[in-house]
């Protein structure tokens, strides 16, 4: 009986030691295993907004967009096509938006470009007026 208790105690100690080693080694931080999505931020990018009429007679368009200071700019009574381009140092998870409100029916194409590449696009259609926005979040 005493021999059985001794074997059980030794096996329990071995099992606990192996468990501790496993837990310690699995908790180590290895930067090569996981990419940090914030790596590379902040970074300088060129942001461009484009709003164009593709069908109908949308008429005068009000435009709102996130500007280079990170605030909103509102422009009333714009004729299409509309383009705004600027360079900005962006932070991880920062969001940029462009909105358009037309006073007539038709179709418009809205785009957000980052460093010359389209990252967000939409082509809203309406038989009365268009009120639409698109956004891009840096990740």
N, CA, C and O atoms as a GROMACS GRO file, in nm:
protein
  556
    1UNK      N    1   0.082  -0.118   0.000
    1UNK     CA    2   0.000   0.000   0.000
    1UNK      C    3   0.087   0.125   0.000
    1UNK      O    4   0.060   0.221  -0.072
    2UNK      N    5   0.191   0.122   0.081
    2UNK     CA    6   0.279   0.237   0.090
    2UNK      C    7   0.349   0.261  -0.043
    2UNK      O    8   0.370   0.376  -0.081
    3UNK      N    9   0.385   0.157  -0.114
    3UNK     CA   10   0.450   0.169  -0.244
    3UNK      C   11   0.355   0.232  -0.345
    3UNK      O   12   0.398   0.312  -0.428
    4UNK      N   13   0.229   0.198  -0.340
    4UNK     CA   14   0.129   0.256  -0.429
    4UNK      C   15   0.114   0.406  -0.403
    4UNK      O   16   0.103   0.484  -0.498
    5UNK      N   17   0.112   0.446  -0.277
    5UNK     CA   18   0.102   0.589  -0.244
    5UNK      C   19   0.225   0.664  -0.292
    5UNK      O   20   0.213   0.777  -0.340
    6UNK      N   21   0.342   0.605  -0.281
    6UNK     CA   22   0.466   0.667  -0.326
    6UNK      C   23   0.464   0.685  -0.477
    6UNK      O   24   0.502   0.791  -0.528
    7UNK      N   25   0.421   0.581  -0.550
    7UNK     CA   26   0.412   0.591  -0.696
    7UNK      C   27   0.313   0.699  -0.737
    7UNK      O   28   0.340   0.777  -0.829
    8UNK      N   29   0.199   0.705  -0.670
    8UNK     CA   30   0.097   0.806  -0.700
    8UNK      C   31   0.151   0.946  -0.676
    8UNK      O   32   0.128   1.037  -0.755
    9UNK      N   33   0.223   0.964  -0.566
    9UNK     CA   34   0.281   1.094  -0.534
    9UNK      C   35   0.384   1.135  -0.638
    9UNK      O   36   0.385   1.250  -0.683
   10UNK      N   37   0.471   1.044  -0.678
   10UNK     CA   38   0.574   1.074  -0.779
   10UNK      C   39   0.508   1.107  -0.913
   10UNK      O   40   0.546   1.204  -0.978
   11UNK      N   41   0.410   1.028  -0.953
   11UNK     CA   42   0.342   1.054  -1.080
   11UNK      C   43   0.267   1.188  -1.077
   11UNK      O   44   0.264   1.259  -1.177
   12UNK      N   45   0.208   1.221  -0.964
   12UNK     CA   46   0.138   1.349  -0.950
   12UNK      C   47   0.237   1.464  -0.962
   12UNK      O   48   0.207   1.564  -1.029
   13UNK      N   49   0.353   1.453  -0.899
   13UNK     CA   50   0.455   1.558  -0.908
   13UNK      C   51   0.505   1.574  -1.052
   13UNK      O   52   0.524   1.686  -1.099
   14UNK      N   53   0.526   1.464  -1.120
   14UNK     CA   54   0.571   1.470  -1.260
   14UNK      C   55   0.464   1.536  -1.346
   14UNK      O   56   0.496   1.621  -1.430
   15UNK      N   57   0.340   1.498  -1.326
   15UNK     CA   58   0.230   1.556  -1.404
   15UNK      C   59   0.218   1.706  -1.379
   15UNK      O   60   0.199   1.783  -1.473
   16UNK      N   61   0.229   1.748  -1.253
   16UNK     CA   62   0.221   1.891  -1.220
   16UNK      C   63   0.339   1.969  -1.279
   16UNK      O   64   0.322   2.082  -1.325
   17UNK      N   65   0.457   1.909  -1.277
   17UNK     CA   66   0.574   1.974  -1.337
   17UNK      C   67   0.555   1.993  -1.487
   17UNK      O   68   0.584   2.100  -1.541
   18UNK      N   69   0.508   1.889  -1.554
   18UNK     CA   70   0.483   1.899  -1.698
   18UNK      C   71   0.375   2.003  -1.729
   18UNK      O   72   0.387   2.077  -1.827
   19UNK      N   73   0.272   2.008  -1.649
   19UNK     CA   74   0.166   2.106  -1.667
   19UNK      C   75   0.220   2.248  -1.650
   19UNK      O   76   0.188   2.337  -1.729
   20UNK      N   77   0.302   2.269  -1.548
   20UNK     CA   78   0.360   2.402  -1.524
   20UNK      C   79   0.450   2.444  -1.640
   20UNK      O   80   0.443   2.558  -1.684
   21UNK      N   81   0.533   2.353  -1.690
   21UNK     CA   82   0.620   2.384  -1.804
   21UNK      C   83   0.537   2.418  -1.927
   21UNK      O   84   0.569   2.512  -1.999
   22UNK      N   85   0.432   2.343  -1.951
   22UNK     CA   86   0.345   2.368  -2.065
   22UNK      C   87   0.279   2.505  -2.055
   22UNK      O   88   0.275   2.579  -2.152
   23UNK      N   89   0.227   2.538  -1.939
   23UNK     CA   90   0.161   2.668  -1.920
   23UNK      C   91   0.258   2.784  -1.935
   23UNK      O   92   0.226   2.884  -1.998
   24UNK      N   93   0.376   2.770  -1.878
   24UNK     CA   94   0.475   2.878  -1.887
   24UNK      C   95   0.519   2.899  -2.031
   24UNK      O   96   0.530   3.013  -2.077
   25UNK      N   97   0.546   2.792  -2.102
   25UNK     CA   98   0.593   2.806  -2.240
   25UNK      C   99   0.483   2.854  -2.334
   25UNK      O  100   0.512   2.922  -2.432
   26UNK      N  101   0.357   2.822  -2.306
   26UNK     CA  102   0.249   2.867  -2.393
   26UNK      C  103   0.213   3.012  -2.369
   26UNK      O  104   0.150   3.074  -2.455
   27UNK      N  105   0.250   3.069  -2.256
   27UNK     CA  106   0.219   3.208  -2.225
   27UNK      C  107   0.327   3.304  -2.272
   27UNK      O  108   0.312   3.425  -2.257
   28UNK      N  109   0.434   3.254  -2.327
   28UNK     CA  110   0.539   3.346  -2.372
   28UNK      C  111   0.490   3.426  -2.492
   28UNK      O  112   0.411   3.378  -2.573
   29UNK      N  113   0.537   3.548  -2.500
   29UNK     CA  114   0.495   3.637  -2.609
   29UNK      C  115   0.594   3.623  -2.723
   29UNK      O  116   0.714   3.650  -2.707
   30UNK      N  117   0.544   3.580  -2.835
   30UNK     CA  118   0.628   3.564  -2.953
   30UNK      C  119   0.575   3.656  -3.061
   30UNK      O  120   0.472   3.628  -3.122
   31UNK      N  121   0.644   3.765  -3.086
   31UNK     CA  122   0.596   3.864  -3.183
   31UNK      C  123   0.595   3.808  -3.325
   31UNK      O  124   0.524   3.861  -3.412
   32UNK      N  125   0.672   3.702  -3.350
   32UNK     CA  126   0.673   3.644  -3.484
   32UNK      C  127   0.545   3.566  -3.513
   32UNK      O  128   0.512   3.545  -3.629
   33UNK      N  129   0.473   3.524  -3.409
   33UNK     CA  130   0.353   3.445  -3.430
   33UNK      C  131   0.231   3.531  -3.461
   33UNK      O  132   0.143   3.486  -3.534
   34UNK      N  133   0.224   3.653  -3.408
   34UNK     CA  134   0.106   3.736  -3.424
   34UNK      C  135   0.146   3.873  -3.476
   34UNK      O  136   0.235   3.938  -3.420
   35UNK      N  137   0.080   3.918  -3.581
   35UNK     CA  138   0.105   4.051  -3.634
   35UNK      C  139   0.023   4.152  -3.557
   35UNK      O  140  -0.096   4.132  -3.535
   36UNK      N  141   0.085   4.260  -3.518
   36UNK     CA  142   0.015   4.368  -3.450
   36UNK      C  143  -0.049   4.455  -3.557
   36UNK      O  144   0.023   4.513  -3.638
   37UNK      N  145  -0.182   4.467  -3.560
   37UNK     CA  146  -0.248   4.546  -3.666
   37UNK      C  147  -0.213   4.694  -3.659
   37UNK      O  148  -0.233   4.767  -3.756
   38UNK      N  149  -0.160   4.740  -3.545
   38UNK     CA  150  -0.124   4.881  -3.531
   38UNK      C  151   0.016   4.910  -3.584
   38UNK      O  152   0.057   5.026  -3.591
   39UNK      N  153   0.089   4.806  -3.621
   39UNK     CA  154   0.224   4.825  -3.672
   39UNK      C  155   0.221   4.912  -3.797
   39UNK      O  156   0.136   4.893  -3.884
   40UNK      N  157   0.311   5.006  -3.804
   40UNK     CA  158   0.317   5.095  -3.920
   40UNK      C  159   0.235   5.222  -3.906
   40UNK      O  160   0.234   5.306  -3.996
   41UNK      N  161   0.166   5.237  -3.794
   41UNK     CA  162   0.086   5.358  -3.769
   41UNK      C  163   0.152   5.439  -3.659
   41UNK      O  164   0.214   5.382  -3.569
   42UNK      N  165   0.140   5.571  -3.666
   42UNK     CA  166   0.077   5.650  -3.772
   42UNK      C  167   0.160   5.647  -3.900
   42UNK      O  168   0.280   5.619  -3.897
   43UNK      N  169   0.093   5.676  -4.013
   43UNK     CA  170   0.163   5.677  -4.141
   43UNK      C  171   0.104   5.786  -4.230
   43UNK      O  172  -0.011   5.825  -4.215
   44UNK      N  173   0.186   5.834  -4.324
   44UNK     CA  174   0.143   5.936  -4.418
   44UNK      C  175   0.077   5.870  -4.539
   44UNK      O  176   0.132   5.777  -4.598
   45UNK      N  177  -0.041   5.918  -4.574
   45UNK     CA  178  -0.114   5.867  -4.690
   45UNK      C  179  -0.175   5.984  -4.766
   45UNK      O  180  -0.192   6.093  -4.713
   46UNK      N  181  -0.208   5.958  -4.892
   46UNK     CA  182  -0.284   6.054  -4.972
   46UNK      C  183  -0.426   6.002  -4.980
   46UNK      O  184  -0.450   5.890  -5.024
   47UNK      N  185  -0.521   6.086  -4.938
   47UNK     CA  186  -0.663   6.051  -4.940
   47UNK      C  187  -0.730   6.133  -5.049
   47UNK      O  188  -0.706   6.253  -5.061
   48UNK      N  189  -0.814   6.068  -5.128
   48UNK     CA  190  -0.887   6.138  -5.234
   48UNK      C  191  -1.033   6.094  -5.231
   48UNK      O  192  -1.064   5.975  -5.224
   49UNK      N  193  -1.123   6.192  -5.238
   49UNK     CA  194  -1.266   6.167  -5.249
   49UNK      C  195  -1.309   6.203  -5.390
   49UNK      O  196  -1.265   6.304  -5.445
   50UNK      N  197  -1.395   6.120  -5.449
   50UNK     CA  198  -1.452   6.148  -5.581
   50UNK      C  199  -1.602   6.122  -5.578
   50UNK      O  200  -1.647   6.019  -5.529
   51UNK      N  201  -1.678   6.218  -5.630
   51UNK     CA  202  -1.823   6.200  -5.646
   51UNK      C  203  -1.855   6.244  -5.788
   51UNK      O  204  -1.830   6.358  -5.825
   52UNK      N  205  -1.912   6.152  -5.867
   52UNK     CA  206  -1.945   6.182  -6.006
   52UNK      C  207  -2.089   6.140  -6.035
   52UNK      O  208  -2.142   6.048  -5.973
   53UNK      N  209  -2.150   6.208  -6.129
   53UNK     CA  210  -2.284   6.171  -6.176
   53UNK      C  211  -2.267   6.070  -6.287
   53UNK      O  212  -2.188   6.091  -6.379
   54UNK      N  213  -2.340   5.958  -6.280
   54UNK     CA  214  -2.329   5.856  -6.384
   54UNK      C  215  -2.458   5.840  -6.463
   54UNK      O  216  -2.456   5.784  -6.573
   55UNK      N  217  -2.570   5.888  -6.410
   55UNK     CA  218  -2.698   5.882  -6.483
   55UNK      C  219  -2.795   5.982  -6.422
   55UNK      O  220  -2.783   6.020  -6.305
   56UNK      N  221  -2.892   6.024  -6.503
   56UNK     CA  222  -2.997   6.113  -6.454
   56UNK      C  223  -2.952   6.258  -6.449
   56UNK      O  224  -2.853   6.297  -6.511
   57UNK      N  225  -3.027   6.336  -6.372
   57UNK     CA  226  -2.997   6.477  -6.355
   57UNK      C  227  -3.002   6.508  -6.206
   57UNK      O  228  -3.101   6.561  -6.156
   58UNK      N  229  -2.894   6.474  -6.136
   58UNK     CA  230  -2.893   6.488  -5.991
   58UNK      C  231  -2.889   6.634  -5.945
   58UNK      O  232  -2.916   6.663  -5.829
   59UNK      N  233  -2.856   6.724  -6.035
   59UNK     CA  234  -2.857   6.866  -6.002
   59UNK      C  235  -2.748   6.906  -5.906
   59UNK      O  236  -2.638   6.852  -5.908
   60UNK      N  237  -2.781   7.003  -5.821
   60UNK     CA  238  -2.686   7.055  -5.724
   60UNK      C  239  -2.666   6.952  -5.612
   60UNK      O  240  -2.761   6.887  -5.569
   61UNK      N  241  -2.543   6.938  -5.567
   61UNK     CA  242  -2.510   6.838  -5.467
   61UNK      C  243  -2.440   6.903  -5.348
   61UNK      O  244  -2.347   6.982  -5.364
   62UNK      N  245  -2.485   6.868  -5.229
   62UNK     CA  246  -2.415   6.909  -5.107
   62UNK      C  247  -2.320   6.797  -5.069
   62UNK      O  248  -2.357   6.680  -5.068
   63UNK      N  249  -2.196   6.833  -5.038
   63UNK     CA  250  -2.091   6.736  -5.006
   63UNK      C  251  -2.041   6.761  -4.864
   63UNK      O  252  -2.022   6.876  -4.823
   64UNK      N  253  -2.020   6.654  -4.790
   64UNK     CA  254  -1.956   6.662  -4.659
   64UNK      C  255  -1.846   6.556  -4.656
   64UNK      O  256  -1.867   6.443  -4.699
   65UNK      N  257  -1.727   6.594  -4.605
   65UNK     CA  258  -1.618   6.497  -4.600
   65UNK      C  259  -1.529   6.523  -4.479
   65UNK      O  260  -1.528   6.633  -4.423
   66UNK      N  261  -1.454   6.419  -4.439
   66UNK     CA  262  -1.354   6.432  -4.334
   66UNK      C  263  -1.231   6.497  -4.396
   66UNK      O  264  -1.176   6.445  -4.493
   67UNK      N  265  -1.189   6.611  -4.341
   67UNK     CA  266  -1.078   6.686  -4.401
   67UNK      C  267  -0.943   6.644  -4.343
   67UNK      O  268  -0.934   6.552  -4.262
   68UNK      N  269  -0.837   6.714  -4.385
   68UNK     CA  270  -0.702   6.679  -4.344
   68UNK      C  271  -0.673   6.708  -4.196
   68UNK      O  272  -0.571   6.664  -4.144
   69UNK      N  273  -0.761   6.781  -4.129
   69UNK     CA  274  -0.747   6.804  -3.985
   69UNK      C  275  -0.828   6.703  -3.904
   69UNK      O  276  -0.823   6.704  -3.781
   70UNK      N  277  -0.903   6.615  -3.973
   70UNK     CA  278  -0.985   6.515  -3.906
   70UNK      C  279  -1.124   6.565  -3.871
   70UNK      O  280  -1.201   6.493  -3.807
   71UNK      N  281  -1.157   6.687  -3.912
   71UNK     CA  282  -1.289   6.746  -3.887
   71UNK      C  283  -1.374   6.734  -4.013
   71UNK      O  284  -1.326   6.688  -4.117
   72UNK      N  285  -1.500   6.774  -4.004
   72UNK     CA  286  -1.591   6.769  -4.119
   72UNK      C  287  -1.590   6.901  -4.194
   72UNK      O  288  -1.589   7.009  -4.134
   73UNK      N  289  -1.589   6.891  -4.326
   73UNK     CA  290  -1.606   7.007  -4.412
   73UNK      C  291  -1.738   6.991  -4.485
   73UNK      O  292  -1.764   6.885  -4.543
   74UNK      N  293  -1.822   7.094  -4.483
   74UNK     CA  294  -1.950   7.093  -4.553
   74UNK      C  295  -1.945   7.191  -4.669
   74UNK      O  296  -1.913   7.309  -4.650
   75UNK      N  297  -1.976   7.143  -4.788
   75UNK     CA  298  -1.979   7.227  -4.906
   75UNK      C  299  -2.118   7.221  -4.967
   75UNK      O  300  -2.164   7.114  -5.006
   76UNK      N  301  -2.185   7.335  -4.974
   76UNK     CA  302  -2.319   7.342  -5.031
   76UNK      C  303  -2.311   7.374  -5.180
   76UNK      O  304  -2.217   7.439  -5.227
   77UNK      N  305  -2.411   7.328  -5.254
   77UNK     CA  306  -2.433   7.364  -5.394
   77UNK      C  307  -2.312   7.337  -5.484
   77UNK      O  308  -2.268   7.426  -5.558
   78UNK      N  309  -2.261   7.217  -5.478
   78UNK     CA  310  -2.149   7.177  -5.562
   78UNK      C  311  -2.202   7.115  -5.692
   78UNK      O  312  -2.303   7.046  -5.691
   79UNK      N  313  -2.132   7.141  -5.801
   79UNK     CA  314  -2.164   7.072  -5.926
   79UNK      C  315  -2.070   6.953  -5.938
   79UNK      O  316  -1.955   6.958  -5.895
   80UNK      N  317  -2.120   6.848  -5.997
   80UNK     CA  318  -2.039   6.727  -6.014
   80UNK      C  319  -1.971   6.728  -6.150
   80UNK      O  320  -2.027   6.782  -6.245
   81UNK      N  321  -1.853   6.672  -6.162
   81UNK     CA  322  -1.782   6.588  -6.066
   81UNK      C  323  -1.714   6.671  -5.956
   81UNK      O  324  -1.676   6.786  -5.976
   82UNK      N  325  -1.701   6.608  -5.840
   82UNK     CA  326  -1.634   6.668  -5.725
   82UNK      C  327  -1.514   6.581  -5.690
   82UNK      O  328  -1.525   6.458  -5.685
   83UNK      N  329  -1.399   6.646  -5.664
   83UNK     CA  330  -1.279   6.575  -5.622
   83UNK      C  331  -1.210   6.656  -5.514
   83UNK      O  332  -1.199   6.778  -5.524
   84UNK      N  333  -1.163   6.588  -5.411
   84UNK     CA  334  -1.082   6.651  -5.306
   84UNK      C  335  -0.970   6.555  -5.272
   84UNK      O  336  -0.993   6.437  -5.245
   85UNK      N  337  -0.845   6.608  -5.272
   85UNK     CA  338  -0.728   6.525  -5.247
   85UNK      C  339  -0.636   6.596  -5.147
   85UNK      O  340  -0.613   6.716  -5.158
   86UNK      N  341  -0.584   6.520  -5.050
   86UNK     CA  342  -0.492   6.577  -4.952
   86UNK      C  343  -0.405   6.467  -4.892
   86UNK      O  344  -0.437   6.348  -4.902
   87UNK      N  345  -0.295   6.508  -4.829
   87UNK     CA  346  -0.205   6.415  -4.762
   87UNK      C  347  -0.221   6.435  -4.611
   87UNK      O  348  -0.232   6.547  -4.563
   88UNK      N  349  -0.221   6.323  -4.538
   88UNK     CA  350  -0.241   6.330  -4.393
   88UNK      C  351  -0.169   6.215  -4.325
   88UNK      O  352  -0.156   6.106  -4.381
   89UNK      N  353  -0.123   6.241  -4.204
   89UNK     CA  354  -0.069   6.134  -4.118
   89UNK      C  355  -0.188   6.074  -4.044
   89UNK      O  356  -0.252   6.141  -3.963
   90UNK      N  357  -0.218   5.947  -4.072
   90UNK     CA  358  -0.335   5.883  -4.013
   90UNK      C  359  -0.294   5.789  -3.900
   90UNK      O  360  -0.184   5.734  -3.899
   91UNK      N  361  -0.386   5.772  -3.807
   91UNK     CA  362  -0.367   5.681  -3.695
   91UNK      C  363  -0.441   5.550  -3.722
   91UNK      O  364  -0.531   5.546  -3.806
   92UNK      N  365  -0.402   5.446  -3.652
   92UNK     CA  366  -0.472   5.318  -3.662
   92UNK      C  367  -0.618   5.339  -3.621
   92UNK      O  368  -0.646   5.405  -3.521
   93UNK      N  369  -0.711   5.283  -3.697
   93UNK     CA  370  -0.856   5.287  -3.674
   93UNK      C  371  -0.919   5.422  -3.704
   93UNK      O  372  -1.038   5.441  -3.677
   94UNK      N  373  -0.844   5.517  -3.759
   94UNK     CA  374  -0.902   5.646  -3.796
   94UNK      C  375  -0.998   5.627  -3.913
   94UNK      O  376  -0.971   5.548  -4.004
   95UNK      N  377  -1.110   5.700  -3.911
   95UNK     CA  378  -1.215   5.683  -4.011
   95UNK      C  379  -1.229   5.810  -4.094
   95UNK      O  380  -1.227   5.921  -4.042
   96UNK      N  381  -1.244   5.791  -4.226
   96UNK     CA  382  -1.268   5.901  -4.319
   96UNK      C  383  -1.397   5.874  -4.395
   96UNK      O  384  -1.422   5.762  -4.438
   97UNK      N  385  -1.479   5.979  -4.410
   97UNK     CA  386  -1.612   5.965  -4.469
   97UNK      C  387  -1.636   6.074  -4.571
   97UNK      O  388  -1.589   6.187  -4.556
   98UNK      N  389  -1.709   6.040  -4.677
   98UNK     CA  390  -1.760   6.139  -4.772
   98UNK      C  391  -1.910   6.113  -4.788
   98UNK      O  392  -1.953   5.999  -4.802
   99UNK      N  393  -1.988   6.222  -4.786
   99UNK     CA  394  -2.134   6.214  -4.799
   99UNK      C  395  -2.178   6.304  -4.912
   99UNK      O  396  -2.117   6.406  -4.940
  100UNK      N  397  -2.287   6.263  -4.978
  100UNK     CA  398  -2.344   6.345  -5.086
  100UNK      C  399  -2.495   6.348  -5.072
  100UNK      O  400  -2.559   6.247  -5.043
  101UNK      N  401  -2.551   6.467  -5.093
  101UNK     CA  402  -2.696   6.485  -5.092
  101UNK      C  403  -2.732   6.560  -5.220
  101UNK      O  404  -2.689   6.674  -5.240
  102UNK      N  405  -2.811   6.496  -5.306
  102UNK     CA  406  -2.850   6.559  -5.433
  102UNK      C  407  -2.993   6.609  -5.425
  102UNK      O  408  -3.072   6.560  -5.344
  103UNK      N  409  -3.026   6.707  -5.509
  103UNK     CA  410  -3.165   6.756  -5.510
  103UNK      C  411  -3.244   6.702  -5.628
  103UNK      O  412  -3.354   6.751  -5.657
  104UNK      N  413  -3.189   6.602  -5.698
  104UNK     CA  414  -3.260   6.544  -5.811
  104UNK      C  415  -3.233   6.395  -5.824
  104UNK      O  416  -3.146   6.342  -5.755
  105UNK      N  417  -3.309   6.328  -5.912
  105UNK     CA  418  -3.295   6.183  -5.929
  105UNK      C  419  -3.174   6.147  -6.015
  105UNK      O  420  -3.122   6.230  -6.090
  106UNK      N  421  -3.133   6.023  -6.003
  106UNK     CA  422  -3.024   5.974  -6.087
  106UNK      C  423  -2.935   5.877  -6.012
  106UNK      O  424  -2.975   5.816  -5.913
  107UNK      N  425  -2.813   5.865  -6.064
  107UNK     CA  426  -2.713   5.776  -6.006
  107UNK      C  427  -2.582   5.853  -5.992
  107UNK      O  428  -2.542   5.926  -6.083
  108UNK      N  429  -2.518   5.837  -5.878
  108UNK     CA  430  -2.385   5.894  -5.860
  108UNK      C  431  -2.288   5.783  -5.824
  108UNK      O  432  -2.329   5.676  -5.777
  109UNK      N  433  -2.161   5.809  -5.845
  109UNK     CA  434  -2.057   5.715  -5.804
  109UNK      C  435  -1.972   5.787  -5.701
  109UNK      O  436  -1.923   5.898  -5.724
  110UNK      N  437  -1.954   5.723  -5.586
  110UNK     CA  438  -1.874   5.780  -5.477
  110UNK      C  439  -1.754   5.689  -5.454
  110UNK      O  440  -1.767   5.567  -5.452
  111UNK      N  441  -1.635   5.750  -5.435
  111UNK     CA  442  -1.514   5.672  -5.414
  111UNK      C  443  -1.426   5.738  -5.308
  111UNK      O  444  -1.421   5.860  -5.296
  112UNK      N  445  -1.358   5.653  -5.232
  112UNK     CA  446  -1.250   5.697  -5.146
  112UNK      C  447  -1.126   5.621  -5.193
  112UNK      O  448  -1.126   5.499  -5.202
  113UNK      N  449  -1.021   5.697  -5.223
  113UNK     CA  450  -0.895   5.638  -5.267
  113UNK      C  451  -0.787   5.668  -5.163
  113UNK      O  452  -0.783   5.778  -5.107
  114UNK      N  453  -0.702   5.571  -5.137
  114UNK     CA  454  -0.587   5.589  -5.049
  114UNK      C  455  -0.463   5.553  -5.129
  114UNK      O  456  -0.450   5.442  -5.180
  115UNK      N  457  -0.373   5.650  -5.140
  115UNK     CA  458  -0.251   5.634  -5.220
  115UNK      C  459  -0.283   5.586  -5.361
  115UNK      O  460  -0.212   5.501  -5.416
  116UNK      N  461  -0.391   5.640  -5.418
  116UNK     CA  462  -0.427   5.611  -5.556
  116UNK      C  463  -0.508   5.484  -5.578
  116UNK      O  464  -0.545   5.454  -5.691
  117UNK      N  465  -0.535   5.410  -5.472
  117UNK     CA  466  -0.611   5.285  -5.484
  117UNK      C  467  -0.749   5.301  -5.423
  117UNK      O  468  -0.762   5.356  -5.314
  118UNK      N  469  -0.852   5.254  -5.493
  118UNK     CA  470  -0.989   5.263  -5.442
  118UNK      C  471  -1.004   5.168  -5.323
  118UNK      O  472  -0.980   5.048  -5.335
  119UNK      N  473  -1.043   5.224  -5.208
  119UNK     CA  474  -1.063   5.143  -5.087
  119UNK      C  475  -1.210   5.133  -5.050
  119UNK      O  476  -1.249   5.046  -4.972
  120UNK      N  477  -1.293   5.221  -5.106
  120UNK     CA  478  -1.437   5.218  -5.081
  120UNK      C  479  -1.508   5.282  -5.200
  120UNK      O  480  -1.465   5.387  -5.248
  121UNK      N  481  -1.616   5.220  -5.246
  121UNK     CA  482  -1.693   5.274  -5.357
  121UNK      C  483  -1.839   5.235  -5.342
  121UNK      O  484  -1.872   5.133  -5.282
  122UNK      N  485  -1.925   5.319  -5.398
  122UNK     CA  486  -2.069   5.291  -5.399
  122UNK      C  487  -2.130   5.368  -5.514
  122UNK      O  488  -2.078   5.472  -5.556
  123UNK      N  489  -2.243   5.318  -5.565
  123UNK     CA  490  -2.317   5.385  -5.673
  123UNK      C  491  -2.465   5.390  -5.636
  123UNK      O  492  -2.544   5.312  -5.689
  124UNK      N  493  -2.502   5.481  -5.546
  124UNK     CA  494  -2.642   5.491  -5.506
  124UNK      C  495  -2.730   5.544  -5.619
  124UNK      O  496  -2.688   5.627  -5.698
  125UNK      N  497  -2.855   5.493  -5.624
  125UNK     CA  498  -2.953   5.528  -5.727
  125UNK      C  499  -3.081   5.572  -5.658
  125UNK      O  500  -3.120   5.516  -5.556
  126UNK      N  501  -3.148   5.674  -5.716
  126UNK     CA  502  -3.277   5.715  -5.662
  126UNK      C  503  -3.359   5.783  -5.770
  126UNK      O  504  -3.304   5.846  -5.860
  127UNK      N  505  -3.492   5.770  -5.760
  127UNK     CA  506  -3.579   5.840  -5.854
  127UNK      C  507  -3.632   5.971  -5.793
  127UNK      O  508  -3.717   6.037  -5.854
  128UNK      N  509  -3.584   6.008  -5.675
  128UNK     CA  510  -3.623   6.136  -5.614
  128UNK      C  511  -3.498   6.219  -5.580
  128UNK      O  512  -3.474   6.321  -5.644
  129UNK      N  513  -3.421   6.176  -5.482
  129UNK     CA  514  -3.297   6.242  -5.445
  129UNK      C  515  -3.205   6.138  -5.382
  129UNK      O  516  -3.250   6.030  -5.343
  130UNK      N  517  -3.077   6.171  -5.370
  130UNK     CA  518  -2.980   6.078  -5.312
  130UNK      C  519  -2.924   6.139  -5.184
  130UNK      O  520  -2.886   6.256  -5.182
  131UNK      N  521  -2.918   6.061  -5.079
  131UNK     CA  522  -2.854   6.099  -4.953
  131UNK      C  523  -2.774   5.977  -4.909
  131UNK      O  524  -2.831   5.880  -4.859
  132UNK      N  525  -2.642   5.981  -4.928
  132UNK     CA  526  -2.562   5.860  -4.911
  132UNK      C  527  -2.423   5.897  -4.859
  132UNK      O  528  -2.375   6.008  -4.882
  133UNK      N  529  -2.360   5.803  -4.789
  133UNK     CA  530  -2.221   5.825  -4.747
  133UNK      C  531  -2.144   5.694  -4.750
  133UNK      O  532  -2.201   5.586  -4.738
  134UNK      N  533  -2.013   5.706  -4.766
  134UNK     CA  534  -1.923   5.592  -4.758
  134UNK      C  535  -1.809   5.628  -4.664
  134UNK      O  536  -1.775   5.746  -4.648
  135UNK      N  537  -1.750   5.526  -4.602
  135UNK     CA  538  -1.642   5.549  -4.505
  135UNK      C  539  -1.532   5.447  -4.525
  135UNK      O  540  -1.553   5.338  -4.579
  136UNK      N  541  -1.413   5.485  -4.480
  136UNK     CA  542  -1.299   5.393  -4.479
  136UNK      C  543  -1.230   5.405  -4.344
  136UNK      O  544  -1.202   5.515  -4.297
  137UNK      N  545  -1.202   5.290  -4.282
  137UNK     CA  546  -1.129   5.287  -4.155
  137UNK      C  547  -0.992   5.226  -4.178
  137UNK      O  548  -0.981   5.118  -4.238
  138UNK      N  549  -0.889   5.294  -4.132
  138UNK     CA  550  -0.753   5.243  -4.149
  138UNK      C  551  -0.726   5.132  -4.049
  138UNK      O  552  -0.749   5.147  -3.929
  139UNK      N  553  -0.678   5.018  -4.102
  139UNK     CA  554  -0.652   4.899  -4.020
  139UNK      C  555  -0.524   4.833  -4.063
  139UNK      O  556  -0.485   4.732  -4.006
   0.00000   0.00000   0.00000
